[in-house]
Every structure is written in structure tokens, then in C-alpha cells.
Amino acid sequence: MKRVVITGMGVITPIGCDVDTFRKNLFGGVNGIDEITRFDTTDFKVKLAAEVKDFDPEQYMDKHSVRKTDRFVQYALAAASQAVEDSKIKDNIDSDRFGVYFGSGIGGFETFTAEHENLLNRGCKRVSPMFIPKMISNMAAGNIAIQFGAKGPCISISTACATGTSAIGEAYRAILGGYADALIAGGVESTISPLAVAGFTNCMALSTCTDKNRASIPFDKERRGFVMGEGAGAVIVEEYEHALKRGASIYAEIVGYGSTCDAYHITAPDVEGDSAAKAILDSVAGISNLDLSKTYFNAHGTSTPLNDKTETNAIKKAFGDKAYELHISSTKSMTGHLLGAAGAVEAIASIFAINDNTVPPTIGYREKDEECDLDYTVNKALKTEINFAISNSLGFGGHNACIALARAEK
């Protein structure tokens, strides 16, 4: 049986645009949520978002390429570039055995809205010839493959808020199946724009709280919705023996993946949590020595009333009374909800938890909810032995994805 490991990581997030800064701020409980600066929110109920700060795309591409790409592709290329450099894989792999599994929930939303405005206000001849190549969601995967000469399987995955986890999980399966020796896997999103914020607000998904410290409060009784974030996460998913032969640094081993669908509703999760529980159980099915008291569970934890209750139920269905032994937190309390990027960034947070023996906190937590009664690490990081991590994602359309990670062992 092949083994699959993580040998490189890269992030663009509201709490850091590189892995070291992200790690420091994650364990430090830094809040990346603040007032929206991208557009005038005067007429909007929602005033807050978790924007990426201090990002310079020209660190990763030339000016011409910046003009030809949407922000979501720029974030994806940046995170992927960090991961490739970190792994030192580019010159140590057959290009035909090097692939990309990278997704976005929505794609080039900024380009879409800008060119629609061009059509309405300036006429059809003024729509950019780059509109389609900048906007379509597969361009994150496509541009990454072009930049790094990855000629193996290249798949763009979109499972809404489960996208990043799905991409990593499917990359894991591709390695097990022998289709590649290594893949750049992850997710990206950039949708902090008037149309997207209005749409999510009107479907009652976003928090309208104006206090940034109480806006994204997963598992808190006063939670009222998620805070939109943006960014990208990328990892190098590699076959273990291939990584060993080239002397790669191994951050963690992927030891399982679960993928299911509620088949219930287009936005609401199934409150019974049966399919979500199955995804969790499938991800850990191959672990014979799983000790939940030494396991970190990175919850989807969006801060919506229904999600957090449903996810708690799913965890209990998966593990029974032993669910109370898990160390659980939601890093969305700091990053906001990164949508298609969430699972990839949270997988990296889970790797940090294992390697640092530290549980990142759920910040802003104050009021206990009787229906969310598991062991959530709140407000301050917790130092404790962590040997396994489970990273869970749930998406619109009923998508459930879950990956299990273990401390790297020879």
C-alpha cells in the first residue's frame, strides 16, 4: 500500500501571506476580520470581512501576468509558489508524473462583475478579450500547471466550501492509484465584492455584527452567521518513497479521506448529520491506533446557527461518547470563511497542530451553547500532545469532505 505525505506548504490568508506569519498569528489568536475596504458598505447590512492584507502579486509573477489574471488566480499562484519552493520538488520530479488538483468555489468573481459593468455601460465591444480566461474557475489549476510545468493530471475541483479539502483528498487518492508521484493541491477564493456580499447576505448566511471580535464566533450561543474571507492554501501531496528518495522534508502523512453528500438541500446541512459523520469515519477508518485524546479536530465551524449544531451532532455520531476527548477548534474565528480556500488553509493549520503539539484557538468565544457541548479550545491556544488531526469541511449542495493527518513517521 502506497503512503502519501505532505512535503510543501503555502498560504495567502487574512492573518498572514506566508507560512511562518500564518503560524505565528494562528497560535497567537490574531483576528483577521475588520471593516471592508474593497467597496463602500454604506447601503449594506454587512460591514465586516476578512480581507488579505499586504499582498503583492509581483512577488510571484510579472506585471504583464498580473494584468492578465483575476485576483483569485494571483492568490493561487502565490500559495502554490510558496509550496513548490518549500518542497524543492520542481527539479526533482518527472513533469509527466507531476500534477495539479486545485479548486475554487466561485472563480474570477471580480472579473465577472467588472466585465458585466463594461457590457452594460460601455457596450459589447468593450468587454475584455481576457474576460473568459480570467474568470473561469479552472484557471487557478491551469495557471499553476503552466508555471511549474506540471504535465500530469490537472483537475479543477469545485465543491463549494469543501473545495480545498476535496482537492487534497482527491490528490491523495490519485497518488494511491498510481496516477502521479506528486501534486500541487489546494483551494482559493476571492469574492469580497458588492455582488457576492449582497448575495450571501440575502440568503441569510453572513453575520451582520459590527463588532469584529464578536462577528465570527463558532460554537458560541450568540453566533449569527459567517464572515466572508479570502485567500489560498496549497500543499505538495507526494508519494512517500518518492519523497524519501529525494530527501524531502515531510510535514505530515495523509492517512485517510472521506467524501459524502447529504443529498438533502442546496444550502442547509442535514441536521441529522449522518452523511457528515460518515465522511469523518471514512477518513479515520484505516487508523488502527487512533487516540482521540491526542487528536486535533479542525472543525468546519462557520459560526452559523445550523452548521455548528449539525457538525457537533456529526462528530458525536462518528465517535459516540469518545467525541468529548477530541481537541476541537474553528480557525474561521480568525480567518473568516475562506470558502473554496478554507479546507486547504485549515489542513495546513492542522499540520501545525501536529508538529507544534498545539491546538489553535477559537477566538471570540463567550456564551456556551448547550447544543454545542464538545471540548472546544477557546480564546487561547492549548499546548498538548497531538499525534493526529482531522480537518473537516462542509459545503453548499451537501458536500462533505474530511481528511485525516498523522505525525510523519518513517
C-alpha positions, -999 to +999 in steps of 0.1 A: +000+000+000+014+034-010+018+061+016+011+097+010+028+127+026+028+165+027+062+179+016+054+216+010+030+243+022+020+278+011-007+302+022-023+336+015-046+344+043-061+374+062-037+366+091-006+361+070+007+358+035+034+333+042+035+301+063+056+315+092+034+345+097+002+325+094+015+300+120+025+327+144-008+346+142-029+314+142-015+303+176-014+339+188-052+342+183-049+372+159-082+383+144-080+389+106-116+404+105-121+441+100-142+467+082-145+461+044-122+484+024-128+470-011-161+489-016-184+514+001-206+494+025-230+524+034-260+506+020-250+471+031-261+453+063-227+436+063-198+458+072-170+433+080-149+408+061-115+391+065-095+407+037-060+397+027-036+424+036-002+435+022-003+411-007+019+419-037+013+397-067+045+409-083+064+388-058+052+358-078+046+370-113+055+398-137+033+429-143+020+415-176+008+383-159-008+403-131-029+423-157-040+390-173-052+373-142-080+377-117-071+381-080-082+345-073-055+332-097-029+355-082-036+342-047-035+306-060-002+311-078+013+328-048+003+299-024+014+273-049+048+291-055+054+290-018+046+253-015+067+244-045+097+264-032+092+249+003+092+214-011+121+218-035+102+195-059+104+214-092+137+200-104+132+166-087+103+151-104+093+138-139+070+165-153+046+138-166+042+125-130+036+160-115+000+172-113-023+198-100-056+193-081-067+228-073-101+244-070-123+274-063-158+276-052-167+305-075-137+315-096-130+350-110-159+368-094-142+403-096-136+399-133-171+387-139-187+417-122-163+442-138-169+429-173-206+428-168-204+465-159-184+471-191-211+454-211-239+474-195-222+508-195-198+507-225-213+481-249-204+446-260-172+457-279-156+469-247-158+435-229-122+424-225-109+395-247-094+382-214-128+381-197-133+343-201-097+332-194-095+354-163-129+344-150-134+306-154-126+287-122-102+261-137-077+289-144-062+285-109-052+249-117-043+257-153-020+286-144-003+267-117+004+238-141+018+262-167+040+280-142+056+248-128+055+226-159+032+200-143+021+178-172+004+151-151-033+151-141-047+186-138-081+188-122-101+218-111-125+208-082-155+228-070-174+215-040-183+249-026-169+254+009-154+218+009-133+225-022-099+228-006-104+196+014-118+178-016-088+188-037-063+174-012-083+143-006-086+135-043-049+142-048-043+116-020-064+091-040-045+099-072-012+091-055-027+059-041-040+050-075-006+055-091-016+083-114+011+107-102+041+109-079+033+144-066+006+170-070+001+206-060-033+206-042-054+232-026-081+258-029-085+296-035-112+322-033-116+360-037-152+372-036-152+402-013-172+423-037-206+440-036-225+414-056-211+384-036-216+401-002-252+411-012-260+376-024-247+358+007-264+385+029-297+380+013-296+342+017-292+349+054-256+334+056-235+363+067-231+379+101-243+414+103-225+421+136-204+452+135-180+442+164-151+424+147-144+405+179-179+390+180-186+386+143-172+351+137-178+331+169-181+294+161-200+273+187-209+304+207-246+307+215-248+342+201-234+332+166-255+346+138-236+339+105-202+336+089-178+363+080-165+363+044-128+358+040-104+352+011-071+337+003-055+304-008-038+274+006-015+249-013+003+217-003+025+193-021+009+159-018+036+133-026+042+096-026+062+086+004+090+067-012+094+094-039+098+120-011+123+098+007+145+093-023+148+130-030+154+138+007+123+159+011+111+174+044+079+156+054+055+176+075+027+151+079+012+119+064-023+118+049-038+087+064-074+089+053-101+108+033-139+108+034-162+123+008-200+121+010-231+142+002-261+149+024-283+148-008-307+169+013-308+207+005-289+232-017-277+253+013-288+238+046-269+209+061-289+178+071-294+184+108-291+146+115-255+148+103-254+112+091-235+118+059-212+142+075-205+116+102-198+090+076-172+113+059-154+117+093-155+079+099-143+071+064-113+095+069-101+076+100-111+041+090-076+030+083-061+042+116-056+013+140-040+034+168-063+064+168-063+081+202-089+108+202-074+124+234-043+131+212-062+142+181-070+177+169-103+182+151-103+213+129-140+219+126-158+235+096-172+257+123-186+286+102-204+304+131-238+299+115-265+286+140-273+255+119-238+245+108-221+244+142-250+224+158-251+200+129-213+195+129-214+188+166-240+162+161-220+146+133-189+144+155-209+127+182-224+103+157-190+094+144-173+089+178-200+085+204-190+094+239-154+095+229-161+126+209-157+145+241-120+135+241-113+154+209-095+188+209-118+209+186-115+244+173-125+265+144-098+287+129-125+306+109-129+327+141-096+343+130-096+339+092-133+343+084-147+317+060-123+314+031-150+294+011-131+274-016-098+280+001-109+271+036-102+234+036-067+238+022-057+266+047-073+245+076-053+214+065-022+235+070-034+247+104-039+210+113-004+202+102+008+229+125-012+215+154+006+181+150+041+195+145+038+221+173+017+200+197-006+230+200-043+234+194-051+267+177-079+286+195-115+295+186-112+332+195-141+355+205-159+327+223-180+338+253-215+322+256-218+284+259-244+268+237-260+237+253-263+221+218-226+226+211-211+209+242-179+193+230-143+203+241-137+234+220-103+251+226-114+287+232-096+320+231-061+307+239-040+281+222-036+248+241-002+230+244-008+193+245+004+161+227-012+159+192-005+128+171-034+130+146-055+157+131-089+156+113-098+185+091-135+187+083-153+207+056-190+210+047-202+228+016-234+242+000-251+214-020-245+190+008-208+183+001-189+168+030-151+162+029-127+152+056-090+143+057-070+127+085-034+136+090-008+119+112+026+128+126+053+119+100+069+086+109+094+066+090 
